[in-house]
C-alpha cells in the first residue's frame, strides 16, 4: 500500500470545541459521517481556506 498525500482544511467552528475538518457538501448539512473534503494541491486548499476565518491547511494522507 502507498500513502497518497493530499491536503485538507481545518477550522474552529466554536472557540471551545477545537478544530474540525471542512467536509464535502453544504456546511449546514454536515454530520459525523460526511466525507472530509480533500485537495490534490496546496493551492487548491488555499482557495477553500480563505473561506474560513480560522482556516488552516493540513496534510491529509491515506493508504491506497
Helices and strands as residue ranges (DSSP letters): E 3-11, E 20-21, G 27-29, E 38-39, H 42-49, E 56-63
